[in-house]
Amino acid sequence: MPDTKAAPLTLPAPTTAAPGPGVHPPRPTLRRAAPALLAYAAVRLTGLALLAVVSAATDGDGLHRLSGRWDAVWYQRIAENGYGYEVRLADGSVHSDLAFFPLLPALERGLSALLPLDAAGAGLLVSWLASLVAAWGIYAVGARAYGPRAGVLLAALWGAYPTAFVQSMAYTETLFTALAAWALYAVLTERWITAGLLCAGAGLTRPTAAALIAAIGITAVWRLVTAYRAGESLRGHARMIAGVCLAPLGWLAYIVFVAVHEGRPFAYFDVQAGWNNRIDGGVALASFVVEQFGRNVLAGLGLCAAFGLLFWVGWLCLRQRQPLPVIVYGTAVVVISLIGSGYFGSRPRLMMPAFPLLLPAAVALAGVRRGALAGAVVGAAALASGAYGAFTLLGPGPP
């Protein structure tokens, strides 16, 4: 890893640029990002190797589970047949494929038409390539704010996230995170039109794009307020305003598509309700925690400890005074993941795009003089993540 020292945890007030007046870190070219991509690839290959070993020992089919089960099958069906498939459950609820956003299946369809791949293989190719682009973007954000060494560690730690096995599946997490990370980097470098276009793409990938839209919008409002107080003309911010207007178009376009397809203005939200995905302010989450206490006190305490850790990490992010769009994005992803009524087991996966949560750890490890210690921490995290991924994929599997 580069020997460049990371910036200290205490930084100037949140800004859309790199910390420190007049500091302009070099662009994150592929050559500069190579250590981050290699570290990320090594972490993910460790996870896949553990999956292969455990799969062989248990006569499981780990590779098939990366592309042939759960949500991946829904995306492939859309890629092959378009929208219109639904399943009616015994309780009367309806699971419609309109709950799944269109960018991944569109890419699967396009690649399977161009390459000798079926939709499943195309989905894996998209996910794996997008994971590298996401790691590159995560490195770019981390390096911009805290230096190249922190950027490398941030990318590696994201690959060792507890549910990082999903990054190797034909799911949308890597595609969305790639678009989100580079959109945030575009904001940090004042490329507002690029940020808006990338955000529009994210809005065609996952509903969590609302967090990215909020990050771009709040940052722009802050900039406009600051400019107004300084007596600046708003004409100089035309590109920023245009980028903000572009940001929600992908998300809105899909909401409108579902409304037209179903003939009801709020059909998309009805579709999500059929999957038990509603915004309830955290009522379902609180009920689940209380229920665990009734079943097993230790399980309830474990959940409380996990949430305590999450809130502590959020507090560290605030103390770290991350750049405004980065802290808003990370916080919003976590909030969106907690206030829905969906299946509890999916929440860690839904929070995985919130890579800013890993910045305090990345910066702390970057400040360690002995690189071997940082490598040991990342290696241990990679082994733990890989073992958990193998256990989950070959067991009940992801929600």
TIZA-333822 format. One record per atom (N, C-alpha, C): x, y, z. Coordinates in steps of 0.05 Angstrom, whole numbers, padded with zeros to 5 digits, always signed. Layout:
XYZ/...
END
This chain:
+00017-00024+00000/+00000+00000+00000/+00018+00025+00000/+00008+00047-00011/+00023+00072-00010/+00030+00080+00018/+00052+00095+00022/+00060+00103+00048/+00048+00130+00056/+00031+00141+00039/+00019+00167+00045/+00003+00165+00071/+00008+00183+00090/-00007+00182+00115/-00034+00193+00112/-00054+00182+00126/-00081+00192+00124/-00084+00217+00141/-00105+00233+00134/-00111+00257+00150/-00121+00249+00177/-00118+00265+00198/-00128+00258+00224/-00159+00257+00225/-00169+00246+00246/-00198+00243+00248/-00212+00269+00250/-00200+00289+00263/-00213+00315+00266/-00207+00332+00242/-00228+00339+00227/-00225+00353+00202/-00241+00379+00202/-00237+00397+00183/-00253+00421+00181/-00282+00414+00176/-00299+00434+00178/-00328+00430+00175/-00334+00416+00149/-00357+00401+00147/-00364+00387+00123/-00364+00405+00099/-00354+00394+00077/-00353+00409+00052/-00356+00389+00030/-00361+00400+00006/-00364+00382-00017/-00337+00376-00030/-00316+00389-00021/-00290+00384-00032/-00272+00369-00012/-00247+00364-00020/-00229+00350-00002/-00223+00367+00022/-00217+00355+00045/-00211+00371+00068/-00185+00386+00065/-00184+00410+00076/-00160+00426+00075/-00161+00446+00053/-00157+00472+00058/-00158+00492+00037/-00136+00488+00016/-00145+00490-00009/-00126+00488-00031/-00115+00461-00036/-00125+00440-00022/-00114+00413-00026/-00130+00400-00048/-00117+00391-00069/-00130+00377-00091/-00116+00351-00096/-00125+00329-00084/-00112+00303-00088/-00112+00295-00117/-00093+00279-00126/-00092+00271-00154/-00116+00254-00161/-00123+00254-00187/-00146+00239-00196/-00142+00209-00191/-00163+00195-00185/-00160+00166-00179/-00159+00149-00205/-00138+00153-00220/-00135+00137-00244/-00133+00108-00238/-00136+00091-00258/-00135+00062-00254/-00108+00054-00242/-00087+00067-00251/-00060+00061-00241/-00059+00067-00211/-00069+00090-00203/-00068+00097-00174/-00087+00079-00158/-00109+00071-00170/-00128+00055-00156/-00121+00025-00155/-00100+00017-00170/-00093-00011-00172/-00089-00025-00145/-00076-00012-00125/-00073-00026-00099/-00100-00031-00086/-00119-00013-00089/-00146-00016-00078/-00160-00039-00092/-00159-00040-00118/-00172-00061-00134/-00160-00088-00128/-00134-00089-00125/-00121-00115-00119/-00129-00124-00091/-00129-00105-00072/-00137-00113-00044/-00166-00122-00043/-00183-00108-00057/-00211-00115-00058/-00215-00143-00071/-00201-00147-00094/-00204-00173-00108/-00193-00196-00090/-00172-00191-00076/-00161-00212-00058/-00181-00219-00036/-00194-00199-00025/-00214-00204-00004/-00237-00220-00015/-00247-00212-00039/-00270-00226-00050/-00263-00255-00059/-00239-00258-00070/-00231-00285-00079/-00228-00303-00055/-00220-00292-00032/-00218-00307-00007/-00246-00318+00000/-00266-00301-00002/-00293-00309+00004/-00303-00331-00016/-00297-00327-00042/-00305-00347-00061/-00291-00374-00057/-00265-00373-00049/-00250-00397-00044/-00262-00412-00020/-00269-00398+00001/-00281-00411+00024/-00308-00423+00016/-00323-00409-00001/-00349-00420-00010/-00344-00446-00026/-00324-00446-00043/-00318-00470-00059/-00310-00494-00041/-00293-00488-00021/-00284-00509-00003/-00307-00521+00013/-00323-00503+00025/-00345-00513+00041/-00366-00527+00024/-00370-00516+00000/-00389-00529-00019/-00380-00557-00027/-00355-00560-00032/-00344-00586-00039/-00346-00606-00016/-00342-00596+00009/-00343-00613+00032/-00371-00621+00039/-00391-00606+00032/-00418-00611+00039/-00436-00620+00015/-00423-00624-00008/-00437-00631-00032/-00458-00610-00040/-00451-00585-00033/-00469-00563-00041/-00462-00552-00068/-00478-00534-00078/-00474-00521-00104/-00472-00491-00100/-00449-00482-00090/-00447-00454-00084/-00448-00436-00108/-00436-00444-00130/-00437-00427-00154/-00465-00423-00164/-00481-00444-00164/-00509-00441-00172/-00524-00421-00155/-00518-00421-00129/-00532-00403-00111/-00524-00374-00115/-00502-00369-00129/-00494-00341-00134/-00512-00329-00156/-00523-00346-00173/-00539-00334-00196/-00566-00348-00200/-00571-00369-00186/-00595-00385-00193/-00616-00387-00172/-00615-00369-00152/-00635-00370-00131/-00643-00342-00121/-00665-00341-00106/-00674-00316-00094/-00678-00293-00114/-00670-00269-00107/-00676-00246-00124/-00664-00249-00152/-00641-00263-00154/-00628-00265-00179/-00646-00278-00200/-00663-00297-00192/-00681-00310-00210/-00702-00290-00220/-00712-00272-00203/-00731-00252-00211/-00719-00234-00233/-00694-00225-00228/-00681-00207-00248/-00678-00222-00275/-00670-00247-00274/-00666-00262-00298/-00693-00266-00313/-00714-00271-00299/-00740-00274-00312/-00748-00248-00326/-00743-00225-00313/-00749-00200-00326/-00732-00196-00351/-00706-00203-00349/-00688-00201-00372/-00698-00217-00395/-00708-00241-00390/-00716-00259-00411/-00744-00254-00422/-00763-00245-00404/-00791-00243-00412/-00803-00216-00408/-00789-00197-00397/-00801-00171-00390/-00817-00173-00365/-00830-00150-00358/-00846-00149-00334/-00874-00162-00338/-00886-00171-00316/-00913-00181-00318/-00917-00207-00302/-00896-00217-00289/-00898-00242-00274/-00904-00236-00245/-00922-00252-00233/-00928-00249-00204/-00934-00276-00192/-00931-00277-00166/-00937-00301-00151/-00957-00293-00129/-00979-00308-00127/-00999-00304-00106/-00995-00324-00084/-00990-00314-00060/-00984-00331-00037/-01010-00340-00023/-01007-00359-00005/-01030-00371+00008/-01045-00351+00025/-01031-00330+00035/-01045-00310+00052/-01059-00289+00035/-01058-00291+00009/-01071-00272-00009/-01053-00250-00019/-01029-00247-00008/-01011-00226-00017/-00999-00234-00045/-00991-00214-00059/-00981-00218-00087/-00953-00208-00088/-00934-00225-00098/-00907-00217-00104/-00905-00212-00134/-00902-00187-00141/-00900-00179-00169/-00871-00172-00176/-00863-00178-00201/-00836-00172-00209/-00832-00142-00214/-00853-00126-00212/-00851-00097-00214/-00837-00085-00190/-00833-00101-00169/-00817-00091-00146/-00788-00089-00153/-00779-00100-00175/-00750-00101-00182/-00745-00080-00203/-00725-00063-00198/-00718-00041-00216/-00705-00052-00242/-00705-00037-00264/-00700-00048-00290/-00671-00048-00300/-00652-00034-00287/-00626-00031-00300/-00611-00058-00301/-00610-00073-00280/-00596-00098-00280/-00607-00117-00301/-00634-00123-00301/-00644-00141-00322/-00640-00130-00350/-00640-00104-00354/-00634-00093-00380/-00606-00099-00389/-00587-00097-00370/-00559-00103-00376/-00556-00133-00381/-00570-00150-00366/-00569-00179-00370/-00579-00186-00398/-00601-00174-00405/-00612-00179-00432/-00593-00171-00454/-00581-00147-00451/-00563-00137-00471/-00538-00154-00474/-00526-00162-00451/-00502-00178-00452/-00507-00206-00462/-00530-00217-00455/-00536-00244-00465/-00541-00245-00495/-00549-00221-00505/-00553-00219-00534/-00526-00216-00549/-00507-00204-00536/-00481-00198-00548/-00461-00220-00544/-00463-00234-00521/-00443-00254-00513/-00455-00281-00511/-00440-00303-00512/-00451-00330-00509/-00456-00336-00479/-00475-00320-00468/-00482-00323-00440/-00512-00324-00438/-00522-00339-00418/-00551-00337-00412/-00554-00314-00392/-00579-00308-00385/-00584-00286-00367/-00570-00289-00340/-00568-00314-00330/-00555-00319-00304/-00525-00312-00306/-00512-00321-00327/-00484-00315-00331/-00479-00285-00335/-00497-00273-00350/-00494-00244-00355/-00498-00229-00329/-00516-00238-00311/-00519-00225-00286/-00495-00226-00268/-00482-00249-00268/-00457-00252-00253/-00435-00234-00264/-00433-00233-00291/-00413-00216-00303/-00417-00187-00296/-00442-00177-00297/-00448-00150-00290/-00441-00145-00261/-00449-00163-00243/-00443-00160-00215/-00414-00159-00209/-00398-00177-00221/-00369-00178-00215/-00355-00154-00226/-00362-00146-00251/-00349-00122-00262/-00357-00097-00246/-00383-00095-00239/-00392-00072-00223/-00379-00071-00196/-00372-00095-00185/-00359-00095-00158/-00332-00082-00160/-00318-00086-00182/-00291-00073-00185/-00294-00043-00190/-00315-00036-00205/-00320-00007-00210/-00328+00006-00183/-00344-00008-00167/-00352+00002-00141/-00328+00006-00123/-00310-00015-00122/-00286-00013-00106/-00269+00011-00115/-00267+00016-00140/-00252+00038-00151/-00265+00064-00142/-00291+00066-00144/-00305+00091-00135/-00303+00095-00105/-00304+00074-00090/-00301+00076-00061/-00273+00086-00054/-00254+00074-00068/-00226+00084-00064/-00224+00114-00071/-00237+00122-00092/-00236+00150-00101/-00247+00169-00080/-00270+00161-00068/-00282+00178-00047/-00264+00178-00022/-00254+00155-00014/-00237+00154+00010/-00211+00169+00006/-00199+00165-00017/-00173+00179-00023/-00177+00209-00025/-00199+00218-00036/-00205+00246-00038/-00207+00259-00011/-00220+00245+00007/-00226+00257+00033/-00203+00253+00054/-00190+00230+00053/-00171+00223+00074/-00145+00212+00065/-00140+00211+00039/-00114+00202+00029/-00115+00175+00017/-00096+00168-00001/-00097+00143-00016/-00097+00118+00002/-00081+00119+00023/-00079+00095+00041/-00107+00089+00053/-00121+00109+00062/-00148+00105+00072/-00166+00095+00051/-00163+00105+00026/-00180+00096+00004/-00176+00067-00002/-00151+00057-00001/-00146+00029-00006/-00159+00012+00015/-00156+00020+00040/-00167+00004+00063/-00197+00005+00062/-00209+00027+00054/-00238+00029+00052/-00249+00010+00032/-00236+00008+00009/-00245-00011-00012/-00243-00040-00002/-00220-00046+00012/-00216-00073+00022/-00236-00080+00043/-00241-00062+00061/-00261-00067+00083/-00289-00071+00072/-00296-00056+00051/-00322-00060+00039/-00325-00088+00027/-00303-00099+00016/-00303-00126+00006/-00305-00147+00029/-00299-00138+00053/-00301-00157+00076/-00325-00151+00094/-00344-00135+00084/-00369-00130+00098/-00382-00157+00105/-00396-00159+00127/-00407-00185+00135/-00424-00199+00113/-00440-00184+00099/-00456-00196+00078/-00444-00190+00050/-00418-00188+00049/-00405-00182+00023/-00407-00205+00003/-00416-00229+00012/-00420-00250-00007/-00441-00242-00029/-00458-00223-00022/-00478-00213-00041/-00464-00198-00064/-00440-00187-00059/-00425-00174-00079/-00416-00193-00102/-00417-00218-00096/-00409-00238-00116/-00434-00251-00129/-00458-00242-00122/-00482-00254-00132/-00493-00236-00155/-00512-00247-00170/-00525-00232-00191/-00548-00215-00179/-00540-00197-00161/-00557-00179-00147/-00550-00150-00156/-00564-00131-00146/-00560-00103-00154/-00541-00087-00136/-00532-00099-00114/-00517-00083-00094/-00492-00071-00106/-00476-00087-00122/-00451-00076-00132/-00456-00055-00154/-00476-00060-00171/-00483-00040-00192/-00491-00014-00179/-00509-00015-00159/-00518+00009-00146/-00495+00023-00132/-00478+00008-00117/-00457+00021-00102/-00437+00034-00121/-00432+00021-00144/-00414+00033-00164/-00424+00061-00173/-00450+00062-00180/-00462+00087-00189/-00462+00108-00166/-00468+00099-00142/-00469+00117-00119/-00442+00128-00112/-00422+00111-00111/-00395+00120-00103/-00384+00140-00123/-00387+00135-00149/-00377+00153-00169/-00394+00179-00170/-00420+00177-00163/-00436+00201-00162/-00426+00219-00139/-00420+00207-00116/-00410+00222-00093/-00383+00235-00100/-00366+00219-00114/-00340+00230-00122/-00344+00254-00141/-00364+00252-00159/-00369+00273-00178/-00378+00299-00163/-00394+00295-00141/-00401+00319-00125/-00377+00330-00111/-00360+00313-00100/-00336+00323-00086/-00318+00338-00105/-00319+00332-00131/-00301+00345-00150/-00316+00365-00168/-00340+00372-00159/-00356+00394-00172/-00365+00386-00200/-00369+00361-00206/-00379+00352-00232/-00409+00345-00228/-00425+00365-00227/-00453+00362-00219/-00470+00348-00240/-00465+00353-00266/-00480+00340-00287/-00475+00310-00286/-00449+00303-00283/-00441+00275-00281/-00455+00262-00257/-00454+00276-00235/-00467+00266-00210/-00497+00261-00215/-00510+00280-00228/-00539+00276-00233/-00544+00253-00251/-00528+00249-00272/-00533+00227-00290/-00528+00200-00276/-00506+00198-00261/-00501+00174-00246/-00523+00167-00226/-00533+00188-00213/-00555+00185-00194/-00580+00175-00208/-00585+00186-00232/-00608+00176-00247/-00605+00147-00254/-00581+00138-00260/-00576+00109-00265/-00581+00093-00240/-00572+00104-00217/-00576+00090-00191/-00606+00088-00186/-00621+00108-00194/-00650+00107-00190/-00664+00087-00207/-00651+00076-00227/-00662+00054-00243/-00652+00027-00233/-00638+00028-00211/-00625+00003-00201/-00638-00007-00174/-00641+00012-00155/-00652+00005-00129/-00668+00028-00118/-00688+00023-00102/-00703+00045-00089/-00685+00061-00069/-00663+00049-00060/-00645+00062-00042/-00633+00087-00054/-00637+00091-00080/-00627+00115-00093/-00638+00140-00080/-00660+00137-00065/-00670+00161-00051/-00649+00173-00033/-00631+00156-00021/-00610+00166-00004/-00590+00182-00020/-00583+00174-00044/-00565+00188-00061/-00577+00214-00071/-00602+00213-00078/-00617+00238-00086/-00616+00258-00063/-00621+00249-00039/-00621+00267-00016/-00593+00279-00011/-00572+00262-00015/-00545+00272-00011/-00538+00294-00030/-00545+00290-00055/-00539+00310-00076/-00556+00335-00071/-00582+00331-00065/-00599+00354-00061/-00592+00371-00037/-00586+00358-00014/-00579+00372+00010/-00553+00387+00007/-00534+00374-00006/-00508+00387-00011/-00512+00412-00028/-00528+00410-00049/-00533+00433-00067/-00547+00456-00052/-00566+00449-00035/-00580+00470-00019/-00560+00484-00001/-00543+00468+00012/-00522+00480+00029/-00504+00499+00014/-00497+00490-00010/-00480+00507-00027/-00494+00533-00035/-00520+00531-00041/-00535+00555-00049/-00538+00574-00026/-00544+00563-00003/-00547+00580+00021/-00520+00594+00027/-00498+00579+00025/-00472+00591+00029/-00466+00613+00009/-00473+00607-00016/-00468+00627-00037/-00485+00652-00033/-00510+00648-00025/-00528+00671-00020/-00517+00689+00003/-00508+00676+00024/-00497+00691+00046/-00472+00706+00038/-00457+00695+00019/-00433+00708+00009/-00439+00729-00013/-00464+00732-00020/-00472+00751-00040/-00465+00742-00069/-00462+00716-00073/-00455+00707-00100/-00481+00704-00117/-00478+00706-00143/-00500+00703-00162/-00506+00673-00166/-00531+00666-00167/-00539+00639-00171/-00533+00629-00199/-00527+00648-00218/-00521+00640-00245/-00496+00622-00246/-00478+00627-00228/-00454+00611-00228/-00458+00582-00219/-00482+00576-00210/-00489+00549-00200/-00508+00534-00219/-00510+00543-00244/-00529+00531-00262/-00524+00501-00266/-00499+00493-00269/-00493+00465-00273/-00501+00448-00248/-00496+00460-00225/-00504+00446-00200/-00534+00442-00199/-00549+00463-00206/-00578+00461-00205/-00588+00440-00226/-00575+00440-00249/-00582+00421-00270/-00577+00392-00260/-00554+00388-00247/-00548+00362-00236/-00568+00353-00216/-00577+00371-00199/-00597+00364-00178/-00623+00356-00192/-00630+00370-00213/-00655+00363-00228/-00653+00336-00242/-00629+00329-00251/-00626+00303-00264/-00627+00280-00244/-00617+00285-00220/-00613+00263-00201/-00638+00245-00196/-00662+00256-00193/-00684+00238-00186/-00698+00226-00210/-00689+00233-00235/-00705+00225-00258/-00707+00195-00262/-00686+00180-00257/-00687+00151-00260/-00707+00139-00241/-00706+00146-00216/-00724+00135-00196/-00753+00143-00203/-00757+00168-00210/-00784+00177-00217/-00795+00164-00242/-00777+00159-00261/-00785+00147-00286/-00796+00119-00281/-00783+00104-00263/-00793+00077-00258/-00819+00078-00243/-00822+00096-00224/-00847+00099-00209/-00870+00105-00229/-00865+00122-00248/-00885+00129-00268/-00891+00105-00286/-00870+00090-00293/-00874+00067-00310/-00893+00047-00297/-00888+00041-00271/-00905+00022-00257/-00934+00033-00255/-00937+00059-00250/-00963+00071-00249/-00978+00068-00275/-00965+00072-00297/-00978+00069-00323/-00983+00040-00329/-00964+00023-00322/-00968-00006-00327/-00992-00017-00312/-00996-00008-00287/-01017-00018-00270/-01042-00002-00271/-01040+00023-00282/-01064+00040-00284/-01072+00053-00258/-01053+00055-00239/-01058+00068-00214/-01034+00086-00207/-01039+00111-00198/-01017+00130-00193/-00997+00120-00172/-01006+00105-00152/-00988+00097-00131/-00983+00066-00132/-00984+00056-00156/-00982+00027-00159/-00956+00015-00149/-00934+00030-00153/-00908+00020-00144/-00908+00015-00114/-00920+00032-00099/-00921+00029-00069/-00939+00006-00062/-00960+00002-00078/-00977-00022-00073/-00962-00048-00079/-00946-00047-00100/-00930-00071-00106/-00910-00077-00084/-00897-00057-00073/-00879-00061-00051/-00894-00071-00026/-00918-00061-00022/-00933-00070+00001/-00940-00100-00001/-00943-00109-00026/-00948-00138-00030/-00924-00155-00021/-00901-00143-00022/-00877-00157-00012/-00872-00150+00018/-00891-00137+00030/-00889-00128+00058/-00866-00108+00062/-00862-00091+00042/-00842-00070+00043/-00857-00043+00045/-00860-00034+00069/-00873-00008+00074/-00856+00009+00092/-00859+00035+00091/-00846+00053+00110/-00863+00055+00135/-00854+00044+00157/-00870+00045+00181/-00855+00059+00204/-00833+00072+00198/-00819+00087+00218/-00803+00070+00238/-00800+00045+00232/-00785+00027+00249/-00802+00010+00268/-00828+00011+00265/-00846-00004+00282/-00841-00034+00280/-00839-00044+00255/-00834-00072+00251/-00807-00081+00262/-00787-00064+00260/-00761-00070+00271/-00762-00072+00301/-00775-00053+00314/-00778-00053+00343/-00793-00078+00352/-00814-00085+00338/-00830-00108+00345/-00814-00134+00343/-00797-00135+00323/-00780-00159+00319/-00760-00161+00343/-00748-00139+00351/-00730-00140+00373/-00744-00149+00399/-00767-00138+00404/-00783-00146+00428/-00790-00175+00427/-00797-00185+00403/-00804-00213+00399/-00780-00231+00406/-00756-00222+00398/-00732-00238+00404/-00727-00240+00434/-00732-00219+00448/-00730-00220+00477/-00749-00240+00489/-00773-00242+00477/-00792-00262+00487/-00783-00291+00482/-00768-00295+00460/-00759-00322+00453/-00733-00329+00467/-00714-00310+00467/-00688-00315+00478/-00675-00289+00486/-00671-00285+00512/-00661-00260+00522/-00634-00254+00509/-00617-00274+00506/-00591-00270+00495/-00592-00259+00466/-00612-00270+00451/-00615-00261+00423/-00624-00232+00423/-00642-00225+00441/-00650-00197+00443/-00628-00178+00450/-00612-00187+00470/-00589-00171+00478/-00568-00168+00455/-00565-00190+00440/-00547-00189+00418/-00555-00169+00397/-00581-00169+00391/-00592-00149+00372/-00587-00121+00382/-00593-00116+00408/-00588-00090+00419/-00559-00081+00417/-00541-00101+00422/-00512-00095+00420/-00505-00088+00391/-00517-00102+00372/-00512-00096+00344/-00521-00068+00336/-00545-00061+00346/-00554-00034+00340/-00538-00013+00355/-00529-00020+00379/-00511-00001+00393/-00486+00003+00377/-00474-00018+00366/-00450-00016+00350/-00455+00002+00325/-00478-00003+00313/-00485+00013+00289/-00487+00043+00295/-00501+00049+00317/-00503+00078+00325/-00477+00090+00333/-00460+00073+00346/-00433+00083+00353/-00417+00090+00329/-00418+00072+00309/-00404+00077+00284/-00415+00102+00270/-00441+00106+00271/-00453+00130+00260/-00442+00155+00274/-00440+00153+00301/-00429+00175+00316/-00400+00181+00308/-00384+00160+00304/-00357+00164+00295/-00356+00178+00268/-00374+00171+00251/-00375+00184+00224/-00381+00214+00228/-00399+00221+00246/-00405+00249+00251/-00380+00263+00263/-00367+00250+00282/-00343+00262+00294/-00321+00265+00274/-00320+00247+00255/-00300+00248+00234/-00304+00271+00215/-00329+00282+00216/-00336+00305+00199/-00331+00299+00170/-00343+00277+00161/-00341+00269+00133/-00352+00291+00115/-00343+00292+00090/-00355+00311+00071/-00386+00308+00071/-00399+00331+00068/-00428+00332+00071/-00443+00311+00054/-00438+00309+00028/-00453+00289+00012/-00448+00260+00021/-00424+00255+00031/-00417+00228+00040/-00432+00221+00066/-00432+00239+00085/-00445+00233+00110/-00476+00231+00107/-00487+00248+00090/-00516+00247+00085/-00523+00221+00071/-00508+00214+00051/-00513+00189+00037/-00512+00164+00056/-00490+00162+00070/-00487+00139+00088/-00509+00138+00109/-00516+00161+00121/-00537+00161+00141/-00564+00154+00129/-00570+00165+00106/-00596+00160+00093/-00599+00131+00086/-00578+00118+00076/-00580+00090+00070/-00587+00073+00095/-00574+00080+00117/-00580+00065+00142/-00609+00070+00151/-00617+00095+00150/-00644+00102+00159/-00665+00088+00142/-00661+00089+00116/-00680+00075+00098/-00681+00045+00104/-00658+00034+00110/-00657+00005+00116/-00671-00002+00142/-00674+00017+00160/-00685+00011+00187/-00714+00018+00190/-00725+00036+00173/-00752+00045+00177/-00772+00030+00161/-00764+00010+00146/-00782-00006+00130/-00793-00030+00146/-00814-00042+00135/-00827-00064+00149/-00818-00091+00138/-00798-00091+00120/-00790-00116+00107/-00777-00135+00126/-00769-00158+00114/-00756-00180+00128/-00731-00170+00143/-00729-00177+00168/-00706-00167+00184/-00679-00177+00173/-00678-00201+00164/-00653-00212+00154/-00641-00198+00130/-00657-00183+00116/-00647-00168+00093/-00634-00142+00100/-00638-00132+00125/-00628-00105+00131/-00598-00102+00130/-00582-00121+00139/-00553-00118+00136/-00545-00115+00106/-00558-00131+00089/-00553-00129+00060/-00561-00102+00049/-00583-00092+00058/-00593-00066+00049/-00574-00043+00057/-00560-00047+00080/-00542-00026+00089/-00514-00028+00076/-00509-00049+00061/-00482-00053+00051/-00473-00030+00032/-00490-00017+00016/-00481+00005+00000/-00471+00029+00017/-00477+00029+00043/-00469+00052+00060/-00439+00049+00068/-00422+00049+00048/-00393+00046+00053/-00381+00068+00070/-00393+00092+00072/-00381+00112+00090/-00380+00103+00119/-00396+00083+00127/-00395+00072+00154/-00368+00060+00160/-00354+00052+00140/-00327+00039+00143/-00305+00059+00144/-00310+00085+00139/-00289+00105+00138/-00274+00108+00165/-00288+00108+00188/-00273+00111+00213/-00252+00088+00216/-00260+00064+00210/-00241+00041+00212/-00219+00044+00192/-00226+00052+00167/-00205+00055+00146/-00185+00076+00154/-00194+00098+00164/-00176+00120+00171/-00159+00112+00195/-00171+00098+00214/-00155+00089+00238/-00134+00069+00229/-00140+00050+00212/-00120+00031+00203/-00099+00045+00186/-00107+00065+00171/-00088+00079+00154/-00067+00094+00171/-00075+00101+00195/-00057+00116+00213/-00038+00098+00228/-00042+00071+00226/-00024+00052+00239/+00003+00051+00224/+00024+00055+00238/+00050+00055+00225/+00058+00028+00213/+00051+00007+00227/+00058-00020+00218/+00037-00030+00198/+00044-00031+00172/+00025-00040+00152/+00016-00068+00157/+00032-00085+00170/+00025-00113+00174/+00000-00115+00192/-00003-00096+00211/-00026-00097+00228/-00051-00092+00213/-00051-00071+00195/-00074-00065+00179/-00080-00089+00161/-00060-00101+00149/-00064-00125+00132/-00076-00148+00148/-00068-00151+00173/-00078-00173+00189/-00108-00169+00196/-00114-00144+00202/-00143-00138+00208/-00160-00143+00183/-00151-00133+00160/-00167-00138+00136/-00169-00167+00129/-00146-00182+00133/-00146-00211+00128/-00165-00226+00146/-00165-00219+00171/-00184-00232+00190/-00213-00226+00183/-00218-00201+00175/-00245-00193+00167/-00253-00208+00142/-00235-00212+00123/-00241-00227+00098/-00248-00256+00104/-00233-00268+00123/-00238-00296+00130/-00265-00299+00144/-00271-00280+00162/-00296-00281+00177/-00319-00277+00157/-00317-00257+00140/-00338-00251+00120/-00342-00275+00102/-00319-00287+00092/-00322-00310+00074/-00335-00334+00087/-00328-00339+00113/-00339-00362+00127/-00369-00357+00131/-00377-00333+00139/-00405-00327+00142/-00420-00329+00116/-00407-00320+00094/-00420-00322+00068/-00425-00350+00059/-00405-00368+00064/-00408-00396+00057/-00430-00409+00073/-00431-00403+00099/-00451-00414+00116/-00479-00405+00107/-00481-00379+00100/-00507-00368+00093/-00516-00379+00066/-00499-00378+00046/-00506-00387+00019/-00513-00416+00018/-00499-00433+00033/-00504-00461+00033/-00525-00469+00053/-00535-00450+00068/-00556-00454+00087/-00582-00442+00077/-00596-00426+00093/-00621-00415+00084/-00618-00395+00062/-00595-00382+00060/-00591-00364+00038/-00600-00336+00044/-00593-00317+00027/-00601-00289+00031/-00630-00284+00026/-00642-00264+00039/-00670-00258+00033/-00673-00244+00006/
END
